[in-house]
Amino acid sequence: MKAAALALIPLLLMTACEDPVRKVSESSLRNATARGASDELRGLGYTIRPGMRCRTLSADTLSVVRVQCVGRTDRDEPVRVDAVAYRANSPHPLQEYVITVNGREVVRRPCLGQGCQDPE
């Protein structure tokens, strides 16, 4: 189910031609990033406290959507997730996710969560 939600992000992002639709795609990316990052980190042995906060960072164009999430592990380590979708208003957006725990990069991938496979 989560992999299916993450797979829908490109479809939502490529429709980002108008402000109302853009807000939906930004919201979808924020929610999917928080869920996907929690799943990804759980697989690496980290437990994220409830309440990860995500915000959309301003972009210069409609073709780029940036999201940043912050939270803490159950060991009180800071977590930061940076997500970006390039060519968000095209049929083939590119996504990148970078997760750091306590200032150390632990994930850099084009997708997050169950069903994510890095391109070979």
Backbone as XML, in Angstrom:
<?xml version="1.0"?>
<chain id="A" units="angstrom">
  <residue number="1" name="MET">
    <atom name="N" x="0.821" y="-1.192" z="0.000"/>
    <atom name="CA" x="0.000" y="0.000" z="0.000"/>
    <atom name="C" x="0.864" y="1.255" z="0.000"/>
  </residue>
  <residue number="2" name="LYS">
    <atom name="N" x="1.911" y="1.280" z="0.867"/>
    <atom name="CA" x="2.782" y="2.446" z="0.932"/>
    <atom name="C" x="3.559" y="2.609" z="-0.362"/>
  </residue>
  <residue number="3" name="ALA">
    <atom name="N" x="3.997" y="1.493" z="-0.945"/>
    <atom name="CA" x="4.716" y="1.575" z="-2.212"/>
    <atom name="C" x="3.798" y="2.139" z="-3.292"/>
  </residue>
  <residue number="4" name="ALA">
    <atom name="N" x="2.530" y="1.766" z="-3.232"/>
    <atom name="CA" x="1.577" y="2.296" z="-4.209"/>
    <atom name="C" x="1.394" y="3.795" z="-4.022"/>
  </residue>
  <residue number="5" name="ALA">
    <atom name="N" x="1.368" y="4.250" z="-2.780"/>
    <atom name="CA" x="1.241" y="5.691" z="-2.519"/>
    <atom name="C" x="2.449" y="6.437" z="-3.040"/>
  </residue>
  <residue number="6" name="LEU">
    <atom name="N" x="3.636" y="5.881" z="-2.836"/>
    <atom name="CA" x="4.848" y="6.527" z="-3.343"/>
    <atom name="C" x="4.876" y="6.525" z="-4.865"/>
  </residue>
  <residue number="7" name="ALA">
    <atom name="N" x="4.326" y="5.493" z="-5.475"/>
    <atom name="CA" x="4.302" y="5.419" z="-6.935"/>
    <atom name="C" x="3.377" y="6.476" z="-7.531"/>
  </residue>
  <residue number="8" name="LEU">
    <atom name="N" x="2.399" y="6.952" z="-6.782"/>
    <atom name="CA" x="1.477" y="7.970" z="-7.276"/>
    <atom name="C" x="2.066" y="9.364" z="-7.281"/>
  </residue>
  <residue number="9" name="ILE">
    <atom name="N" x="3.145" y="9.577" z="-6.548"/>
    <atom name="CA" x="3.724" y="10.914" z="-6.447"/>
    <atom name="C" x="4.057" y="11.496" z="-7.815"/>
  </residue>
  <residue number="10" name="PRO">
    <atom name="N" x="4.738" y="10.747" z="-8.701"/>
    <atom name="CA" x="5.044" y="11.347" z="-10.008"/>
    <atom name="C" x="3.792" y="11.796" z="-10.756"/>
  </residue>
  <residue number="11" name="LEU">
    <atom name="N" x="2.699" y="11.039" z="-10.646"/>
    <atom name="CA" x="1.466" y="11.428" z="-11.332"/>
    <atom name="C" x="0.910" y="12.716" z="-10.758"/>
  </residue>
  <residue number="12" name="LEU">
    <atom name="N" x="0.973" y="12.853" z="-9.447"/>
    <atom name="CA" x="0.491" y="14.076" z="-8.818"/>
    <atom name="C" x="1.396" y="15.248" z="-9.149"/>
  </residue>
  <residue number="13" name="LEU">
    <atom name="N" x="2.695" y="15.001" z="-9.169"/>
    <atom name="CA" x="3.640" y="16.083" z="-9.418"/>
    <atom name="C" x="3.571" y="16.592" z="-10.848"/>
  </residue>
  <residue number="14" name="MET">
    <atom name="N" x="3.347" y="15.703" z="-11.815"/>
    <atom name="CA" x="3.381" y="16.153" z="-13.201"/>
    <atom name="C" x="2.166" y="17.005" z="-13.560"/>
  </residue>
  <residue number="15" name="THR">
    <atom name="N" x="1.168" y="17.040" z="-12.694"/>
    <atom name="CA" x="0.005" y="17.886" z="-12.952"/>
    <atom name="C" x="0.131" y="19.234" z="-12.280"/>
  </residue>
  <residue number="16" name="ALA">
    <atom name="N" x="1.316" y="19.576" z="-11.824"/>
    <atom name="CA" x="1.521" y="20.791" z="-11.030"/>
    <atom name="C" x="1.583" y="22.040" z="-11.901"/>
  </residue>
  <residue number="17" name="CYS">
    <atom name="N" x="0.572" y="22.280" z="-12.717"/>
    <atom name="CA" x="0.554" y="23.436" z="-13.611"/>
    <atom name="C" x="-0.136" y="24.630" z="-12.967"/>
  </residue>
  <residue number="18" name="GLU">
    <atom name="N" x="-1.053" y="24.380" z="-12.066"/>
    <atom name="CA" x="-1.812" y="25.454" z="-11.440"/>
    <atom name="C" x="-1.611" y="25.394" z="-9.936"/>
  </residue>
  <residue number="19" name="ASP">
    <atom name="N" x="-1.784" y="26.517" z="-9.272"/>
    <atom name="CA" x="-1.546" y="26.575" z="-7.841"/>
    <atom name="C" x="-2.337" y="25.548" z="-7.034"/>
  </residue>
  <residue number="20" name="PRO">
    <atom name="N" x="-3.675" y="25.389" z="-7.216"/>
    <atom name="CA" x="-4.394" y="24.421" z="-6.391"/>
    <atom name="C" x="-3.856" y="23.003" z="-6.556"/>
  </residue>
  <residue number="21" name="VAL">
    <atom name="N" x="-3.543" y="22.610" z="-7.788"/>
    <atom name="CA" x="-3.010" y="21.277" z="-8.016"/>
    <atom name="C" x="-1.612" y="21.179" z="-7.426"/>
  </residue>
  <residue number="22" name="ARG">
    <atom name="N" x="-0.833" y="22.220" z="-7.570"/>
    <atom name="CA" x="0.527" y="22.262" z="-7.025"/>
    <atom name="C" x="0.481" y="22.001" z="-5.524"/>
  </residue>
  <residue number="23" name="LYS">
    <atom name="N" x="-0.457" y="22.608" z="-4.821"/>
    <atom name="CA" x="-0.540" y="22.404" z="-3.384"/>
    <atom name="C" x="-0.857" y="20.957" z="-3.044"/>
  </residue>
  <residue number="24" name="VAL">
    <atom name="N" x="-1.668" y="20.307" z="-3.830"/>
    <atom name="CA" x="-1.968" y="18.897" z="-3.606"/>
    <atom name="C" x="-0.707" y="18.073" z="-3.785"/>
  </residue>
  <residue number="25" name="SER">
    <atom name="N" x="0.066" y="18.336" z="-4.833"/>
    <atom name="CA" x="1.271" y="17.548" z="-5.065"/>
    <atom name="C" x="2.309" y="17.790" z="-3.985"/>
  </residue>
  <residue number="26" name="GLU">
    <atom name="N" x="2.435" y="19.022" z="-3.516"/>
    <atom name="CA" x="3.370" y="19.308" z="-2.426"/>
    <atom name="C" x="2.939" y="18.570" z="-1.165"/>
  </residue>
  <residue number="27" name="SER">
    <atom name="N" x="1.661" y="18.603" z="-0.867"/>
    <atom name="CA" x="1.138" y="17.914" z="0.301"/>
    <atom name="C" x="1.374" y="16.408" z="0.175"/>
  </residue>
  <residue number="28" name="SER">
    <atom name="N" x="1.141" y="15.862" z="-0.999"/>
    <atom name="CA" x="1.359" y="14.429" z="-1.220"/>
    <atom name="C" x="2.822" y="14.068" z="-1.025"/>
  </residue>
  <residue number="29" name="LEU">
    <atom name="N" x="3.730" y="14.903" z="-1.539"/>
    <atom name="CA" x="5.154" y="14.632" z="-1.378"/>
    <atom name="C" x="5.557" y="14.721" z="0.092"/>
  </residue>
  <residue number="30" name="ARG">
    <atom name="N" x="5.035" y="15.692" z="0.827"/>
    <atom name="CA" x="5.339" y="15.807" z="2.259"/>
    <atom name="C" x="4.899" y="14.550" z="3.003"/>
  </residue>
  <residue number="31" name="ASN">
    <atom name="N" x="3.664" y="14.126" z="2.789"/>
    <atom name="CA" x="3.139" y="12.958" z="3.500"/>
    <atom name="C" x="3.881" y="11.684" z="3.115"/>
  </residue>
  <residue number="32" name="ALA">
    <atom name="N" x="4.110" y="11.490" z="1.837"/>
    <atom name="CA" x="4.803" y="10.288" z="1.379"/>
    <atom name="C" x="6.248" y="10.268" z="1.871"/>
  </residue>
  <residue number="33" name="THR">
    <atom name="N" x="6.878" y="11.437" z="1.941"/>
    <atom name="CA" x="8.262" y="11.512" z="2.422"/>
    <atom name="C" x="8.331" y="11.101" z="3.890"/>
  </residue>
  <residue number="34" name="ALA">
    <atom name="N" x="7.447" y="11.622" z="4.710"/>
    <atom name="CA" x="7.449" y="11.278" z="6.135"/>
    <atom name="C" x="7.204" y="9.783" z="6.342"/>
  </residue>
  <residue number="35" name="ARG">
    <atom name="N" x="6.214" y="9.220" z="5.662"/>
    <atom name="CA" x="5.914" y="7.788" z="5.802"/>
    <atom name="C" x="7.055" y="6.935" z="5.258"/>
  </residue>
  <residue number="36" name="GLY">
    <atom name="N" x="7.532" y="7.269" z="4.071"/>
    <atom name="CA" x="8.601" y="6.489" z="3.448"/>
    <atom name="C" x="9.886" y="6.536" z="4.256"/>
  </residue>
  <residue number="37" name="ALA">
    <atom name="N" x="10.224" y="7.707" z="4.789"/>
    <atom name="CA" x="11.440" y="7.839" z="5.595"/>
    <atom name="C" x="11.336" y="7.010" z="6.874"/>
  </residue>
  <residue number="38" name="SER">
    <atom name="N" x="10.181" y="7.025" z="7.509"/>
    <atom name="CA" x="9.994" y="6.216" z="8.722"/>
    <atom name="C" x="10.157" y="4.738" z="8.412"/>
  </residue>
  <residue number="39" name="ASP">
    <atom name="N" x="9.581" y="4.279" z="7.313"/>
    <atom name="CA" x="9.725" y="2.876" z="6.899"/>
    <atom name="C" x="11.187" y="2.545" z="6.603"/>
  </residue>
  <residue number="40" name="GLU">
    <atom name="N" x="11.835" y="3.418" z="5.852"/>
    <atom name="CA" x="13.232" y="3.212" z="5.464"/>
    <atom name="C" x="14.124" y="3.126" z="6.710"/>
  </residue>
  <residue number="41" name="LEU">
    <atom name="N" x="13.933" y="4.047" z="7.639"/>
    <atom name="CA" x="14.752" y="4.064" z="8.845"/>
    <atom name="C" x="14.460" y="2.875" z="9.757"/>
  </residue>
  <residue number="42" name="ARG">
    <atom name="N" x="13.201" y="2.464" z="9.801"/>
    <atom name="CA" x="12.845" y="1.277" z="10.592"/>
    <atom name="C" x="13.616" y="0.068" z="10.079"/>
  </residue>
  <residue number="43" name="GLY">
    <atom name="N" x="13.738" y="-0.037" z="8.750"/>
    <atom name="CA" x="14.495" y="-1.137" z="8.153"/>
    <atom name="C" x="15.980" y="-1.085" z="8.490"/>
  </residue>
  <residue number="44" name="LEU">
    <atom name="N" x="16.479" y="0.091" z="8.856"/>
    <atom name="CA" x="17.887" y="0.245" z="9.234"/>
    <atom name="C" x="18.090" y="0.170" z="10.751"/>
  </residue>
  <residue number="45" name="GLY">
    <atom name="N" x="16.995" y="-0.099" z="11.487"/>
    <atom name="CA" x="17.103" y="-0.255" z="12.932"/>
    <atom name="C" x="16.812" y="0.983" z="13.748"/>
  </residue>
  <residue number="46" name="TYR">
    <atom name="N" x="16.304" y="2.041" z="13.114"/>
    <atom name="CA" x="15.951" y="3.260" z="13.829"/>
    <atom name="C" x="14.445" y="3.299" z="14.039"/>
  </residue>
  <residue number="47" name="THR">
    <atom name="N" x="14.027" y="3.811" z="15.181"/>
    <atom name="CA" x="12.612" y="4.051" z="15.424"/>
    <atom name="C" x="12.419" y="5.555" z="15.513"/>
  </residue>
  <residue number="48" name="ILE">
    <atom name="N" x="11.513" y="6.073" z="14.695"/>
    <atom name="CA" x="11.248" y="7.507" z="14.664"/>
    <atom name="C" x="10.083" y="7.810" z="15.593"/>
  </residue>
  <residue number="49" name="ARG">
    <atom name="N" x="10.273" y="8.817" z="16.419"/>
    <atom name="CA" x="9.182" y="9.254" z="17.296"/>
    <atom name="C" x="8.038" y="9.797" z="16.449"/>
  </residue>
  <residue number="50" name="PRO">
    <atom name="N" x="6.811" y="9.648" z="16.919"/>
    <atom name="CA" x="5.681" y="10.248" z="16.210"/>
    <atom name="C" x="5.842" y="11.765" z="16.131"/>
  </residue>
  <residue number="51" name="GLY">
    <atom name="N" x="5.308" y="12.352" z="15.077"/>
    <atom name="CA" x="5.299" y="13.800" z="14.967"/>
    <atom name="C" x="6.393" y="14.388" z="14.098"/>
  </residue>
  <residue number="52" name="MET">
    <atom name="N" x="6.897" y="13.613" z="13.129"/>
    <atom name="CA" x="7.876" y="14.183" z="12.205"/>
    <atom name="C" x="7.224" y="15.376" z="11.508"/>
  </residue>
  <residue number="53" name="ARG">
    <atom name="N" x="7.932" y="16.511" z="11.456"/>
    <atom name="CA" x="7.396" y="17.731" z="10.851"/>
    <atom name="C" x="7.995" y="17.930" z="9.469"/>
  </residue>
  <residue number="54" name="CYS">
    <atom name="N" x="7.142" y="18.160" z="8.499"/>
    <atom name="CA" x="7.586" y="18.359" z="7.117"/>
    <atom name="C" x="7.083" y="19.696" z="6.600"/>
  </residue>
  <residue number="55" name="ARG">
    <atom name="N" x="7.909" y="20.306" z="5.752"/>
    <atom name="CA" x="7.505" y="21.571" z="5.127"/>
    <atom name="C" x="7.992" y="21.579" z="3.689"/>
  </residue>
  <residue number="56" name="THR">
    <atom name="N" x="7.274" y="22.326" z="2.880"/>
    <atom name="CA" x="7.670" y="22.506" z="1.495"/>
    <atom name="C" x="8.586" y="23.714" z="1.421"/>
  </residue>
  <residue number="57" name="LEU">
    <atom name="N" x="9.721" y="23.533" z="0.773"/>
    <atom name="CA" x="10.652" y="24.633" z="0.580"/>
    <atom name="C" x="10.306" y="25.326" z="-0.722"/>
  </residue>
  <residue number="58" name="SER">
    <atom name="N" x="10.473" y="26.624" z="-0.765"/>
    <atom name="CA" x="10.113" y="27.355" z="-1.981"/>
    <atom name="C" x="10.997" y="26.925" z="-3.144"/>
  </residue>
  <residue number="59" name="ALA">
    <atom name="N" x="10.416" y="26.927" z="-4.311"/>
    <atom name="CA" x="11.137" y="26.574" z="-5.536"/>
    <atom name="C" x="11.013" y="27.734" z="-6.515"/>
  </residue>
  <residue number="60" name="ASP">
    <atom name="N" x="11.991" y="27.862" z="-7.367"/>
    <atom name="CA" x="11.975" y="28.938" z="-8.355"/>
    <atom name="C" x="11.049" y="28.636" z="-9.533"/>
  </residue>
  <residue number="61" name="THR">
    <atom name="N" x="10.758" y="27.366" z="-9.752"/>
    <atom name="CA" x="9.938" y="26.989" z="-10.902"/>
    <atom name="C" x="8.916" y="25.942" z="-10.490"/>
  </residue>
  <residue number="62" name="LEU">
    <atom name="N" x="7.941" y="25.712" z="-11.360"/>
    <atom name="CA" x="6.954" y="24.661" z="-11.111"/>
    <atom name="C" x="7.542" y="23.273" z="-11.330"/>
  </residue>
  <residue number="63" name="SER">
    <atom name="N" x="8.713" y="23.204" z="-11.954"/>
    <atom name="CA" x="9.271" y="21.893" z="-12.278"/>
    <atom name="C" x="10.057" y="21.281" z="-11.127"/>
  </residue>
  <residue number="64" name="VAL">
    <atom name="N" x="10.235" y="21.992" z="-10.018"/>
    <atom name="CA" x="10.980" y="21.458" z="-8.877"/>
    <atom name="C" x="10.125" y="21.581" z="-7.622"/>
  </residue>
  <residue number="65" name="VAL">
    <atom name="N" x="9.982" y="20.470" z="-6.905"/>
    <atom name="CA" x="9.276" y="20.462" z="-5.628"/>
    <atom name="C" x="10.261" y="19.946" z="-4.586"/>
  </residue>
  <residue number="66" name="ARG">
    <atom name="N" x="10.458" y="20.717" z="-3.512"/>
    <atom name="CA" x="11.394" y="20.344" z="-2.440"/>
    <atom name="C" x="10.643" y="20.256" z="-1.113"/>
  </residue>
  <residue number="67" name="VAL">
    <atom name="N" x="10.962" y="19.213" z="-0.370"/>
    <atom name="CA" x="10.359" y="18.995" z="0.946"/>
    <atom name="C" x="11.470" y="18.682" z="1.932"/>
  </residue>
  <residue number="68" name="GLN">
    <atom name="N" x="11.320" y="19.190" z="3.143"/>
    <atom name="CA" x="12.268" y="18.865" z="4.211"/>
    <atom name="C" x="11.466" y="18.435" z="5.440"/>
  </residue>
  <residue number="69" name="CYS">
    <atom name="N" x="11.852" y="17.307" z="6.011"/>
    <atom name="CA" x="11.206" y="16.794" z="7.218"/>
    <atom name="C" x="12.254" y="16.689" z="8.326"/>
  </residue>
  <residue number="70" name="VAL">
    <atom name="N" x="11.836" y="16.953" z="9.560"/>
    <atom name="CA" x="12.716" y="16.799" z="10.712"/>
    <atom name="C" x="11.967" y="16.051" z="11.801"/>
  </residue>
  <residue number="71" name="GLY">
    <atom name="N" x="12.720" y="15.287" z="12.555"/>
    <atom name="CA" x="12.155" y="14.525" z="13.658"/>
    <atom name="C" x="13.268" y="14.019" z="14.544"/>
  </residue>
  <residue number="72" name="ARG">
    <atom name="N" x="12.941" y="13.052" z="15.398"/>
    <atom name="CA" x="13.925" y="12.492" z="16.320"/>
    <atom name="C" x="13.699" y="10.995" z="16.439"/>
  </residue>
  <residue number="73" name="THR">
    <atom name="N" x="14.778" y="10.276" z="16.686"/>
    <atom name="CA" x="14.669" y="8.845" z="16.934"/>
    <atom name="C" x="14.267" y="8.623" z="18.382"/>
  </residue>
  <residue number="74" name="ASP">
    <atom name="N" x="13.959" y="7.370" z="18.709"/>
    <atom name="CA" x="13.627" y="7.047" z="20.099"/>
    <atom name="C" x="14.844" y="7.185" z="21.013"/>
  </residue>
  <residue number="75" name="ARG">
    <atom name="N" x="16.050" y="7.319" z="20.431"/>
    <atom name="CA" x="17.281" y="7.562" z="21.210"/>
    <atom name="C" x="17.614" y="9.053" z="21.257"/>
  </residue>
  <residue number="76" name="ASP">
    <atom name="N" x="16.663" y="9.882" z="20.825"/>
    <atom name="CA" x="16.786" y="11.341" z="20.828"/>
    <atom name="C" x="17.824" y="11.866" z="19.830"/>
  </residue>
  <residue number="77" name="GLU">
    <atom name="N" x="18.074" y="11.114" z="18.750"/>
    <atom name="CA" x="18.980" y="11.575" z="17.700"/>
    <atom name="C" x="18.166" y="12.381" z="16.683"/>
  </residue>
  <residue number="78" name="PRO">
    <atom name="N" x="18.686" y="13.519" z="16.221"/>
    <atom name="CA" x="17.954" y="14.294" z="15.215"/>
    <atom name="C" x="17.952" y="13.588" z="13.860"/>
  </residue>
  <residue number="79" name="VAL">
    <atom name="N" x="16.811" y="13.654" z="13.192"/>
    <atom name="CA" x="16.630" y="13.074" z="11.862"/>
    <atom name="C" x="16.225" y="14.181" z="10.912"/>
  </residue>
  <residue number="80" name="ARG">
    <atom name="N" x="16.828" y="14.190" z="9.727"/>
    <atom name="CA" x="16.454" y="15.150" z="8.691"/>
    <atom name="C" x="16.288" y="14.391" z="7.378"/>
  </residue>
  <residue number="81" name="VAL">
    <atom name="N" x="15.213" y="14.715" z="6.680"/>
    <atom name="CA" x="14.933" y="14.106" z="5.382"/>
    <atom name="C" x="14.770" y="15.226" z="4.367"/>
  </residue>
  <residue number="82" name="ASP">
    <atom name="N" x="15.555" y="15.179" z="3.309"/>
    <atom name="CA" x="15.434" y="16.130" z="2.208"/>
    <atom name="C" x="14.940" y="15.371" z="0.993"/>
  </residue>
  <residue number="83" name="ALA">
    <atom name="N" x="13.838" y="15.839" z="0.430"/>
    <atom name="CA" x="13.260" y="15.221" z="-0.762"/>
    <atom name="C" x="13.152" y="16.273" z="-1.850"/>
  </residue>
  <residue number="84" name="VAL">
    <atom name="N" x="13.465" y="15.878" z="-3.069"/>
    <atom name="CA" x="13.316" y="16.796" z="-4.198"/>
    <atom name="C" x="12.800" y="16.001" z="-5.396"/>
  </residue>
  <residue number="85" name="ALA">
    <atom name="N" x="11.877" y="16.613" z="-6.088"/>
    <atom name="CA" x="11.373" y="16.059" z="-7.343"/>
    <atom name="C" x="11.720" y="17.066" z="-8.434"/>
  </residue>
  <residue number="86" name="TYR">
    <atom name="N" x="12.589" y="16.652" z="-9.348"/>
    <atom name="CA" x="12.958" y="17.483" z="-10.493"/>
    <atom name="C" x="12.042" y="17.133" z="-11.653"/>
  </residue>
  <residue number="87" name="ARG">
    <atom name="N" x="11.830" y="18.080" z="-12.530"/>
    <atom name="CA" x="10.920" y="17.887" z="-13.672"/>
    <atom name="C" x="9.545" y="17.428" z="-13.181"/>
  </residue>
  <residue number="88" name="ALA">
    <atom name="N" x="9.101" y="18.046" z="-12.092"/>
    <atom name="CA" x="7.845" y="17.643" z="-11.457"/>
    <atom name="C" x="6.636" y="17.866" z="-12.349"/>
  </residue>
  <residue number="89" name="ASN">
    <atom name="N" x="6.756" y="18.757" z="-13.320"/>
    <atom name="CA" x="5.632" y="19.021" z="-14.218"/>
    <atom name="C" x="5.794" y="18.294" z="-15.545"/>
  </residue>
  <residue number="90" name="SER">
    <atom name="N" x="6.572" y="17.215" z="-15.554"/>
    <atom name="CA" x="6.772" y="16.430" z="-16.773"/>
    <atom name="C" x="6.268" y="15.008" z="-16.561"/>
  </residue>
  <residue number="91" name="PRO">
    <atom name="N" x="6.148" y="14.240" z="-17.635"/>
    <atom name="CA" x="5.699" y="12.850" z="-17.487"/>
    <atom name="C" x="6.725" y="11.955" z="-16.788"/>
  </residue>
  <residue number="92" name="HIS">
    <atom name="N" x="7.984" y="12.403" z="-16.691"/>
    <atom name="CA" x="9.030" y="11.563" z="-16.104"/>
    <atom name="C" x="9.843" y="12.332" z="-15.055"/>
  </residue>
  <residue number="93" name="PRO">
    <atom name="N" x="9.232" y="12.638" z="-13.902"/>
    <atom name="CA" x="9.979" y="13.360" z="-12.866"/>
    <atom name="C" x="11.082" y="12.476" z="-12.278"/>
  </residue>
  <residue number="94" name="LEU">
    <atom name="N" x="12.117" y="13.115" z="-11.793"/>
    <atom name="CA" x="13.208" y="12.435" z="-11.095"/>
    <atom name="C" x="13.134" y="12.828" z="-9.631"/>
  </residue>
  <residue number="95" name="GLN">
    <atom name="N" x="13.272" y="11.839" z="-8.747"/>
    <atom name="CA" x="13.177" y="12.110" z="-7.318"/>
    <atom name="C" x="14.469" y="11.699" z="-6.623"/>
  </residue>
  <residue number="96" name="GLU">
    <atom name="N" x="14.786" y="12.406" z="-5.554"/>
    <atom name="CA" x="15.934" y="12.038" z="-4.730"/>
    <atom name="C" x="15.585" y="12.293" z="-3.270"/>
  </residue>
  <residue number="97" name="TYR">
    <atom name="N" x="15.958" y="11.340" z="-2.435"/>
    <atom name="CA" x="15.713" y="11.429" z="-0.998"/>
    <atom name="C" x="17.034" y="11.227" z="-0.266"/>
  </residue>
  <residue number="98" name="VAL">
    <atom name="N" x="17.327" y="12.121" z="0.673"/>
    <atom name="CA" x="18.530" y="12.010" z="1.493"/>
    <atom name="C" x="18.086" y="12.076" z="2.949"/>
  </residue>
  <residue number="99" name="ILE">
    <atom name="N" x="18.500" y="11.070" z="3.721"/>
    <atom name="CA" x="18.145" y="11.010" z="5.139"/>
    <atom name="C" x="19.428" y="11.030" z="5.961"/>
  </residue>
  <residue number="100" name="THR">
    <atom name="N" x="19.454" y="11.922" z="6.954"/>
    <atom name="CA" x="20.581" y="11.952" z="7.886"/>
    <atom name="C" x="20.058" y="11.703" z="9.297"/>
  </residue>
  <residue number="101" name="VAL">
    <atom name="N" x="20.858" y="10.983" z="10.064"/>
    <atom name="CA" x="20.570" y="10.733" z="11.476"/>
    <atom name="C" x="21.781" y="11.224" z="12.255"/>
  </residue>
  <residue number="102" name="ASN">
    <atom name="N" x="21.527" y="12.140" z="13.163"/>
    <atom name="CA" x="22.590" y="12.720" z="13.984"/>
    <atom name="C" x="23.704" y="13.318" z="13.107"/>
  </residue>
  <residue number="103" name="GLY">
    <atom name="N" x="23.299" y="13.922" z="11.968"/>
    <atom name="CA" x="24.240" y="14.577" z="11.072"/>
    <atom name="C" x="24.970" y="13.647" z="10.113"/>
  </residue>
  <residue number="104" name="ARG">
    <atom name="N" x="24.694" y="12.350" z="10.171"/>
    <atom name="CA" x="25.367" y="11.368" z="9.313"/>
    <atom name="C" x="24.385" y="10.838" z="8.266"/>
  </residue>
  <residue number="105" name="GLU">
    <atom name="N" x="24.788" y="10.918" z="6.990"/>
    <atom name="CA" x="23.921" y="10.428" z="5.913"/>
    <atom name="C" x="23.792" y="8.913" z="6.006"/>
  </residue>
  <residue number="106" name="VAL">
    <atom name="N" x="22.533" y="8.439" z="6.047"/>
    <atom name="CA" x="22.284" y="7.000" z="6.126"/>
    <atom name="C" x="21.531" y="6.480" z="4.905"/>
  </residue>
  <residue number="107" name="VAL">
    <atom name="N" x="20.904" y="7.375" z="4.141"/>
    <atom name="CA" x="20.142" y="6.978" z="2.948"/>
    <atom name="C" x="20.282" y="8.060" z="1.888"/>
  </residue>
  <residue number="108" name="ARG">
    <atom name="N" x="20.509" y="7.628" z="0.648"/>
    <atom name="CA" x="20.419" y="8.498" z="-0.540"/>
    <atom name="C" x="19.874" y="7.604" z="-1.647"/>
  </residue>
  <residue number="109" name="ARG">
    <atom name="N" x="18.602" y="7.849" z="-2.005"/>
    <atom name="CA" x="17.920" y="6.961" z="-2.957"/>
    <atom name="C" x="16.923" y="7.748" z="-3.805"/>
  </residue>
  <residue number="110" name="PRO">
    <atom name="N" x="16.517" y="7.170" z="-4.934"/>
    <atom name="CA" x="15.502" y="7.807" z="-5.779"/>
    <atom name="C" x="14.068" y="7.477" z="-5.340"/>
  </residue>
  <residue number="111" name="CYS">
    <atom name="N" x="13.926" y="6.671" z="-4.285"/>
    <atom name="CA" x="12.606" y="6.311" z="-3.769"/>
    <atom name="C" x="12.783" y="5.844" z="-2.331"/>
  </residue>
  <residue number="112" name="LEU">
    <atom name="N" x="11.677" y="5.698" z="-1.617"/>
    <atom name="CA" x="11.732" y="5.293" z="-0.210"/>
    <atom name="C" x="10.702" y="4.215" z="0.076"/>
  </residue>
  <residue number="113" name="GLY">
    <atom name="N" x="10.951" y="3.452" z="1.124"/>
    <atom name="CA" x="9.964" y="2.514" z="1.625"/>
    <atom name="C" x="9.957" y="1.177" z="0.927"/>
  </residue>
  <residue number="114" name="GLN">
    <atom name="N" x="8.958" y="0.377" z="1.289"/>
    <atom name="CA" x="8.818" y="-0.953" z="0.713"/>
    <atom name="C" x="8.603" y="-0.862" z="-0.780"/>
  </residue>
  <residue number="115" name="GLY">
    <atom name="N" x="9.232" y="-1.752" z="-1.511"/>
    <atom name="CA" x="9.077" y="-1.777" z="-2.955"/>
    <atom name="C" x="10.011" y="-0.851" z="-3.691"/>
  </residue>
  <residue number="116" name="CYS">
    <atom name="N" x="10.806" y="-0.081" z="-2.952"/>
    <atom name="CA" x="11.759" y="0.834" z="-3.599"/>
    <atom name="C" x="12.958" y="0.029" z="-4.083"/>
  </residue>
  <residue number="117" name="GLN">
    <atom name="N" x="13.314" y="0.251" z="-5.322"/>
    <atom name="CA" x="14.501" y="-0.386" z="-5.875"/>
    <atom name="C" x="15.306" y="0.660" z="-6.613"/>
  </residue>
  <residue number="118" name="ASP">
    <atom name="N" x="16.583" y="0.774" z="-6.248"/>
    <atom name="CA" x="17.455" y="1.715" z="-6.954"/>
    <atom name="C" x="17.614" y="1.235" z="-8.386"/>
  </residue>
  <residue number="119" name="PRO">
    <atom name="N" x="17.673" y="2.193" z="-9.350"/>
    <atom name="CA" x="17.897" y="1.762" z="-10.726"/>
    <atom name="C" x="19.291" y="1.167" z="-10.863"/>
  </residue>
  <residue number="120" name="GLU">
    <atom name="N" x="19.393" y="0.166" z="-11.705"/>
    <atom name="CA" x="20.683" y="-0.497" z="-11.883"/>
    <atom name="C" x="21.436" y="0.079" z="-13.027"/>
  </residue>
</chain>
